[in-house]
Amino acid sequence: MGLRRLFETQGLGVGPSKADKSLALEVPIGLIAYRMSTSAKKIFLYDTTLRDGTQGEEINFTANDKLLIAQKLMDFGIDCVEGGWPGSNPRDIEFFELVSQSGLPVERVSAFGSTRRARATCETDESIQALVRAHVPNLMVVGKSWDLHVRNALGISLEENLELIFDTLRYLKTHADRVFFDAEHFFDGYIADPSYALKTLEAAKSAGAHCLVLCETNGGRLPNEVERIVKEVQAAMGDAELGIHCHNDSETGVANSLAAVLAGVSHVQGTINGYGERCGNANLCSIIPNLQLKLGFHCVEAEQLKQLQNLSGFVAELGNIPPNNRQPYVGRSAFAHKGGIHVSAVLKDSLTYEHIAPELVGNRQRVLVSDLSGRSNLTYKASEFGLNLEAKDERTMRVLERLKVLENQGFQYEGAEASFEILMRKAMGQMPVFFELLSYSVLDAKRMHNEKPVSEATVMLAVEGEVEHTAATGNGPVNALDNALRKALLRFFPVLGEMQLVDYKVRILSSKDGTQSLTRVLICSRNKKAQTWGTVGVATNIIDASYQALVDAIEYMLLKEQPAKT
């Protein structure tokens, strides 16, 4: 049996192959040996995006945003969603009130809080009572496990801290089905004083904690340390369920989480896209597919895993955070191929440059075009556009040479595939002519020091020999030009009324030339079906670069929505 077939029988993701190669040629044998010897142990996924994730810089969700994200997380298969800290802010209190009215499965919602204050009882501590008023069956309680924090941050004795942990968890056990214990700074605390760190876990266990979560709070430990300590804790704590909560300050949040699972923990915490304080939390978008596709643990159903990229984008959108294109598994560039040799190989067998089939996590294979491209790139893109272009076709070399000249001038098509399709169609003689520009002019005038500038654009176009000459104002010269172009064309092409410009980026390509620098403009447009496309323009004149990108955007919309005028 070839390795590809072996992968399929074991549920591992690989791309399609045109040949059943030998075992040794496809992937390391050790991976398969491990996968075959590992049972499908269920990993309990605990998401803390809505609490820990919101502590990240520039990340902010409304209570309604959090409700939508919680539903999305549950649909994906997250076992428990931490909604926030009801004792710390009004927004989290509002979230838990919304949960009770929303019909959301409350049994999968958790509230977060800390141990009681040193000189208060659980009955009089407002933070503890806020947890009770959240009316959810899962409560996560954080407590100190590092003697440094107990003495310096809390200012109490080590014995008093153990009492706080025990009293708080025992009290909350009477108000919730499950109470988890987050042992804050556990790994640093264990290295400083193993005996005391274990005593904090013992206090939580004896109070009835459902799971003891070992927190790598400062994000400074490495996988070998995490694995060793987890094994030692497991030996000391007997049958207690252990969990892991890691931060990413050393770029090891995911690796430390995987190391902890391999050492025996069954409860894993993290955030979507790795959002969180400082450098972020361990990224569930990497942890989950690594556990399920690489190590053979069961996290979510296969159909749910296919929604991973969608989930990542959904959370980023509601947080108003630009997606990280280079994020493993779910990033737009995660399965993007650019070099001609790479593309030629991946088209023959995706295993050559892809570690899983991208569809397993809802992503897709992409082939980029640039001055590094070979003929394989172009024929792949042509097939994507529905064009018949053979590798040996002289038009292929013509497009390739044209592409290299344009990229040398500053054009970039990796984020502007609509412009590239237009370029390819023109080279193949398959691009309809929708209109002809006769002239345009743009005026940007400031009449008084305290008044805003006035922007106006005039365009003259010809459609089937009929000339349209019109003008429009706008919020800046580019917006005025966009408005004038569409105003002139709307009578001929009403569908343009459904087109929106949703993003506009400018990059200076040769800053040493000052105000004469070459400028690249990237525009993202959208239609009423929420389909988006990117176009590009390059010139020393920013208005002309913008014009090129705007015209490509309009022509692409017309190309996809209706045929050219005949």
Secondary structure, DSSP 8 states (H G I E B T S, - for coil): --HHHHHHHHT-----BSS---HHHHS-HHHHHHHHHS---B-EEEE-TTTTGGGSTT----HHHHHHHHHHHHHHT-SEEEEE-TTT-HHHHHHHHHHHHHT--GGGEEEEEE---TTS-TTT-HHHHHHHHT--SEEEEEEE--HHHIIIII-S-HHHHHHHHHHHHHHHHTT-SEEEEEEETHHHHHHH-HHHHHHHHHHHHHTT-SEEEEEETTS---HHHHHHHHHHHHHHHTT--EEEEEB-TTS-HHHHHHHHHHHT--EEEEBGGG--STT-B-BHHHHHHIIIIIS--B-S-HHHHTTHHHHHHHHHHHTT----TT-TTTSTTTTEE-SHHHHHHHHHBGGGT-SS-GGGGT---EE--STT--HHHHHHHHHHTT----TT-HHHHHHHHHHHHHHHTT---TT-HHHHHHHHHHHTT------EEEEEEEEEE--STTS--EEEEEEEEEETTEEEEEEEEESSHHHHHHHHHHHHHTTT-GGGGG-EEEEEEEEES-GGGGGG--EEEEEEEE-TT--EEEEEEEESSHHHHHHHHHHHHHHHHHHHHS----
